[in-house]
Amino acid sequence: MKTQFATLAALLLIGAAAQAQDLKKADGVLVDSAGKTVYTFDKDAAGSGKSACAGPCIQNWPAVPAPAQVAEPYSVITRDDGSKQLAYKGKPLYTFVKDAKAGDRSGDNFKDVWHVVKD
């Protein structure tokens, strides 16, 4: 019984991690389930639980929505509007509206404050 419980717990953790990670690695960077590149913003402080991107910023850099459960190194922040945003190693995650197709990275080093997420 103890072994079955441990196995079930491990499967649940793996499932939670997989759910949180509609993100995957492609060509050395994290991408979402549609293959769109994922970015961090230098003005976001890791571990602060806050996003510095709002207003016109969030229109151009949509937040990566958080699933119900996540596992390390992912976490969830609550945006000022109450929505949940996925974070990686404490940094909120975003996509870029000018990335038209999977694999585009036109936001990398944009204004020297936006960066692709490399693992």
C-alpha positions as CSV (number, residue, x, y, z in Angstrom):
1,M,0.0,0.0,0.0
2,K,2.8,2.4,0.9
3,T,4.5,1.7,-2.4
4,Q,1.3,2.3,-4.4
5,F,0.8,5.6,-2.6
6,A,4.4,6.7,-3.3
7,T,4.0,5.7,-7.0
8,L,0.7,7.6,-7.2
9,A,2.2,10.7,-5.6
10,A,5.2,10.5,-8.0
11,L,2.8,10.3,-11.0
12,L,0.8,13.2,-9.7
13,L,3.9,15.3,-9.4
14,I,5.0,14.3,-12.9
15,G,1.6,15.1,-14.2
16,A,1.6,18.5,-12.5
17,A,5.0,19.3,-14.0
18,A,3.9,18.2,-17.4
19,Q,0.8,20.3,-17.1
20,A,2.8,23.4,-16.1
21,Q,5.1,22.8,-18.9
22,D,3.0,23.2,-21.9
23,L,6.5,24.7,-22.2
24,K,9.3,22.7,-23.7
25,K,12.8,23.3,-24.9
26,A,13.3,23.9,-28.6
27,D,16.6,24.9,-30.2
28,G,17.9,25.7,-26.7
29,V,15.1,28.0,-25.5
30,L,11.7,27.5,-23.8
31,V,8.7,27.7,-26.0
32,D,5.0,27.3,-25.3
33,S,2.7,24.6,-26.7
34,A,2.3,26.5,-29.9
35,G,6.1,26.8,-30.3
36,K,6.1,30.5,-29.5
37,T,9.3,31.7,-27.8
38,V,9.0,32.5,-24.1
39,Y,10.7,35.6,-22.6
40,T,11.7,37.2,-19.3
41,F,11.7,40.9,-18.6
42,D,14.7,42.5,-16.8
43,K,12.5,44.8,-14.8
44,D,10.8,41.8,-13.1
45,A,12.6,40.9,-9.9
46,A,13.0,37.1,-9.5
47,G,11.0,35.8,-6.6
48,S,9.1,39.1,-6.0
49,G,5.8,37.5,-7.1
50,K,5.1,40.6,-9.2
51,S,5.2,41.6,-12.8
52,A,6.5,45.0,-13.9
53,C,4.8,44.6,-17.3
54,A,1.3,46.2,-17.5
55,G,-0.7,48.5,-19.8
56,P,0.8,48.7,-23.3
57,C,3.6,46.4,-22.2
58,I,1.3,43.5,-21.5
59,Q,-0.5,44.1,-24.8
60,N,2.8,43.6,-26.6
61,W,4.2,40.9,-24.2
62,P,1.3,38.7,-23.2
63,A,1.7,36.8,-19.9
64,V,2.1,33.1,-20.1
65,P,-1.0,31.8,-18.2
66,A,-0.4,29.5,-15.3
67,P,-2.0,26.1,-15.0
68,A,-3.7,25.0,-11.8
69,Q,-0.6,23.2,-10.5
70,V,3.1,23.7,-11.2
71,A,6.3,22.1,-10.0
72,E,9.8,23.5,-9.6
73,P,11.5,25.3,-11.3
74,Y,8.1,26.8,-12.2
75,S,5.9,28.9,-9.9
76,V,2.9,31.1,-10.2
77,I,2.5,34.8,-9.6
78,T,-0.8,36.7,-9.3
79,R,-1.0,39.8,-11.6
80,D,-2.6,43.0,-10.4
81,D,-5.8,42.0,-12.4
82,G,-6.0,38.7,-10.4
83,S,-4.9,36.5,-13.3
84,K,-2.3,33.8,-12.8
85,Q,1.0,34.0,-14.7
86,L,3.6,31.3,-15.0
87,A,7.1,32.1,-13.7
88,Y,10.4,30.2,-14.3
89,K,13.0,30.3,-11.5
90,G,10.9,33.2,-10.0
91,K,10.8,35.3,-13.2
92,P,7.4,35.9,-14.9
93,L,7.1,34.5,-18.4
94,Y,5.8,36.3,-21.5
95,T,5.4,35.8,-25.3
96,F,5.9,38.5,-27.9
97,V,3.1,39.6,-30.3
98,K,5.6,40.2,-33.1
99,D,6.7,36.6,-33.1
100,A,4.4,35.5,-35.9
101,K,5.2,31.8,-36.1
102,A,6.8,29.1,-34.0
103,G,10.5,29.6,-33.6
104,D,10.5,33.3,-34.1
105,R,12.7,35.2,-31.6
106,S,12.2,38.8,-32.6
107,G,11.9,39.8,-29.0
108,D,15.3,38.5,-27.9
109,N,17.3,41.4,-26.4
110,F,14.6,43.8,-27.4
111,K,15.6,47.2,-25.8
112,D,18.2,45.1,-23.9
113,V,15.5,44.1,-21.3
114,W,13.7,41.2,-22.9
115,H,15.4,37.8,-23.2
116,V,14.6,34.3,-24.4
117,V,14.6,31.7,-21.6
118,K,17.6,29.4,-21.9
119,D,18.0,26.5,-19.6
